[in-house]
């Protein structure tokens, strides 16, 4: 196994549970990939290096089958999953675990909320295996068809056709922006519907102690099964690995080509070369001497806060990043885990995790723009800052080569590429025994381990039976 991110560890666990001998090689000094935590600002402050909030983790059928709680993983559910504040007197849009209460909170859009997001949340047990699965025949085609009828459109169109108020439209747009697509593109509505539904179906939880705890629990469980993990073990060429029946790569196409391109047919290598990476991320972590002074009370009770105002403003920010322009008022995704987890910072102090989308590989410094967006909804924020740490798209790629150009989604998820990530072969490559298991394969980005699970199942059928 090359790479000890959640998918690499998931694949290794599948193989170890099947009685196979497994060795994991990780280039960094610790496991986790996108699930890492570190003291990025000041001693005693625990910051998540990449992922922070994990709606797909509790929804993952594979993770549900693992005894991760026995290996130190526990989850925290904030009072509110998400808040989306607005300027002036407009109350924040908010999402809680209760579907009826959340829908009622959107006022005149209550019925529309129940008919869109509510239907997906209610149907989640029937469509979960299709959403977090590989492309194939669904077990519940009728339920999936009902979802697809709404999902296969743009989030901008769904929001304007179904919702009457700017408050509901803006809150829906903020969730859609997680897809790292312009909001007028397909299938951005699918992203919004799924993530919004998960606020009710499984929640948007925070791992106690930081994202590293997810990786540590997976790694400890793997070792209990006899798996071996090597850190500081960079693989520069497939040929350097010990003899094995199967090699699974928790890599996106570009780093796979770097270490294995000469072993792959030209036609396949060219397909990987044409794989499209999307917009990048500019991240800022903050250490504060007090909580963020939100103007809206809902924001103070939410694990995640979206800063971007109206649908039009969020859409403009995402369109700018997609088209290579810098947004002066970027849409900002913010998490405030230390409000609910006292292991993240010294007593009375806090950590804040933020990022915005930028053009692929951008070198623009977005820190002050992000800071102004926070100040817009929380005047006095600057006075509470003890320290900050910037992570540029180049920094992200240097730390994790899978994130080409700062693309934390490991590739564009528009209709052109959604069902062929990274090629029609999905997990298999033309070289027997060589597989891909990263978020560049179905079902895509998210801390759920399903990419690794399906790739390992392929290997077991093909060469390890």
C-alpha positions, 0 to 999 in steps of 0.5 A: 500500500502506497499512502496512509491516507484514510483510503489507503488505510481502509484498503489495507484493513480490508486486505488484512481482514481477509488474512493477507499480509499488508505493508503500508508505505507513507512518505510523511512522518505520520499517517493520515494524508488529509486527516492530519493535525498539528500545532500550526500556530502556537504550542498547545493549539491543535489544528487540522491540517486539511479536513476538519468536519466529517459528514461522510465519515459516520455515513460510511458503510465501511467505517460503520463496520470497524471498531474504531471507538475501541482504538480511541476515536470519538465524535462530537456533535455541535448543537448546530451542524452549520450556520450561514450568517447574512448582513444586517437584520437577516437571521443566519440560516442554520442546519441542525440534526432535527429535520422538522426544526431546521425546515421550520427555521426557514419560514416560508421555505419550510415546505420546499425544504422538506420536499428537497433536502428533507426527501433526501435525508429521509431516503438516505438509508436507501440511497447511501450505498449508491451515493457512497458506492461505485458506479453500478446497478443500485439496490433501490433504483426508485429512491435513487431516481427521485434523488437524481430528478433533483440532483442532476441540475445546477445548485443555482437553478434548484435554489432559485426554482424551489426557494423563495427567500435569499436566506434559504437560497444563500444557505443552500449555495454555501453547502453547494460550494463544497463541491468546488464547482461553479454553482451554475454547473452540473451536478452542483445540486447533488453535492448540496442535497447530499451534504445538507441531508447529512446534517440530519441523517448522520450529522457533521461531526468533529473528531475529538482531539482533531482529524488525526484521531481518525487516521490514528484509529484506522492505523491502530486497528490495522496494526492489531490485524497484523498490518505493518506501517512504515512512515518516512518511507517515500516511494519513488518507483514501483520497482523499489517495493518488495515483491508482492501480489498487489500494489494499491496506491492512495495517489491521484493520477499525477503522482501515480504517473511519477512513480509508475508511468514507465510501467503503464501503456502509453494510452493509459498514461495519456488518459491520466495526463489528461485528468483535470484538477480543479480550483485550489484552496488557500487556508488560514488557521488561527489561534484566538484568545477568546471565541469569535464574537459573532453578531448572530447567535446561531453562528456561535453554536455551529461547528461549521460556519459559511461566510459568503452572504447571498446566493449571488455572492457565493456563486460569483466567488466560486465562478471567479476561482474557477475562471482564474480570477481572485474574488475580493469577497471570497466564500469562506468555509470556517470551523470552530472545533475548540468551542466543543472540544477542550482538547484543541486549545489551552483553557479559554482560548480557541482554534479556528480553521478557514479556507477559501477557493482560489484559481488552480495553483494560485500564488495570491495571498488571501489572508486579509480577504478571509479576515475581512469576511470574518470581520464582516459577520464578527466585528472585533475578530482581529482583536482576538487573534494571537497567531495565524498560519497560512497554507497556500495551494503550493504548500498543500501540494508540497505536503501532499502531492495528491493535491495538485495545484491545491485541489483538495478534491483531487480532481474536477467532479463535473459530469464530464469527469464524475463517472470516469474518475480517473478513467473508465477503469476506476480502481484497476490499471492495465498493469496486473496487480496495480490499483488506484484507491485514492479520492480520484476514484469513485465515490470521490472526495470525503473521509469515508474510506470507500475508495480504498474499500472498493479497490481492495475488493477488486484486488482480492477478486483479481489477484489475491483470491 
